[in-house]
Amino acid sequence: MSNQTRLQALSDFLKARRAAISPAAAGLPEGTRRRTPGLRREEVAQLAGVSSTWYTWLEQGRDIKVSPSVLDCVASALQLTADERKYLYALALETGPGSTAFTHEEPSVISPPLQKILKELSTCPTLISDRRCGIVGWNEAAAHVFLDFAKLPPEQRNMIRLLFVRKEFQRLAVNWEQFVRGYLSIFRAYYGQYMEDRWYDDFLEEMREEHPLFNGLWEQSRVSSAPDVVLEFRHAKAGKMLFHLTSLQVHGSADLRCSIYTPAGDSNTEFKLKQLMDTYNTEQ
């Protein structure tokens, strides 16, 4: 990420978070003549205890001196989560760990214990992804609910791209935008962490150019290393299915993430999934 790109990302993030906070939520009077949603710049500055000019420069993406203590105040004023604070500090203070060697020609290796975990989660569709949201591991349940990733070349298994390219995903998720935002929140967390990896900027530019809906969803996305959401799917063969998504960091030398879709306990999703898999195996 170039310095200009970093500052622009910081500017976009601050504007989006400011627009998402109502005056009432910040303990301020609504006032009149608000032309834009959320707080005004001077209100954020007031809440953070900084000058309006300094905060304006920060939000405009100017290359100014920033201290961690002042960023703490800005983060509190904008009511940022822990993950969003990390993202803010990474962009404002350039605290990312830098770029590590990473190519799709050298894919992440799934260890035997992790492979066993995938297999044991037989009724929980589970995906293993790398820090670029590339799918590097999956179990049989995931292949039935989503798609058979084995039929795709490794370079096409990026989950963010698949959500926009493959019609199966757009038909599957009842609230497709919520589904996309979950992955974008994870992607944004990685984007702040690996700011020196130019791949992220190239990928974002590609997605903006090729998919008109992407930019709006990206600008609205939050930052979360582990979103916990409930998703409703309408499977072509199994019908309505409800899953709780749990995202876990896999400890080890590779930066991998385990996304587990657990069937909702108050639904018949697990029964439908078992029936779907049994039917497929019987037909083979």
Buried (B, 14 or more C-beta within 10 A) or exposed (E): BEEEBBBBBBBBBBBBBBBBBEBEEBEBEEEEEEEEEBBBBEBBBBBBEBEBEBBBBBBBBEEEEBEEEBBBBBBEBBEBEEBBBBBBBBBBEBEBEEBEEBEBEEBBEBBEEBEEBBEEBBBBBBBBBBBBBBBBBBBBBBBBBBBEBEEBEEEBBBBBBBBBBBEEBEEBBBEBEBBBBBBBBBBBBBBBBBBBBEBBBEBBEEBEEEBEEBEEBBEEBBBBBBBEBEBBBEBEEBEEBBBBBBBEEBEEEBBBBBBBBBBBEEBBBBEBBBEBBEEEEEEE
